[in-house]
Amino acid sequence: MALHAVPEPERGDAGPDSSAPYDLETDPEALLLCALMWSYHPGADAPDAVRITQVLTAEDFEDYSHGRLFSVIADLVDEGQPFDVPSVAAALVRSGAAGQKDGPLRQRLVNIGTLGAFPLAAPHHADIVLSQSYRRSFLAVGRAIVSAAEELPEADLFEHLLDHGRRQRAAFNRLNDFRAPNRDDRLADRSTISEGNQPS
């Protein structure tokens, strides 16, 4: 979610920034998409793009348009095809998104592609997107549990709770598994620095 998406004050108590326009430049979802597309280099491996597109899904994006664009990028990465901005635009057209209905989506792609996000920051932005998706999932679970308390038979309530708990545990593991390579790299760097500082 972008910075504008923090909890807003109640109507009538609006603060000075309550009418601030949406800004793609503060949206980690948009920055991730931009960084991914600009990380493409012909003939070069793209391990970060592969890892990100294998872990994240369109459902991790709060903005539906961002999820659609991510799906296109992920498919191109999986097929070993170019996934820069023109290639993503061409894939959208091939998929049937050339008409007026998808004009806003194509414009969103252009706007995202010119944000200037650093390609090397793609894993960082992906971590934020995944973290926000994980947190939103608890909101969904809360709503589901409230609904179950009102509508499910008593005998099904506890299993319903356990089912959500298992899914949240899987989501927790997915988030931490994504972070593990970065954590391992930092630990290796610290070990190398420590060894270099040992007296000979």
Secondary structure, 3 states (H helix, E strand, C coil): CCHHHCCCCCCCCCCCCCCCCCCHHHCHHHHHHHHHHHCCCCCCCCHHHHHHHHHCCHHHCCCHHHHHHHHHHHHHHHCCCCCCHHHHHHHHHHCCCCCHHHHHHHHHHHHHHCCCCCHHHHHHHHHHHHHHHHHHHHHHHHHHHHHHHHHCCHHHHHHHHHHHHHHHHHHHHHHHHHHHHHHHHHHHHHHHHHHHCCCC
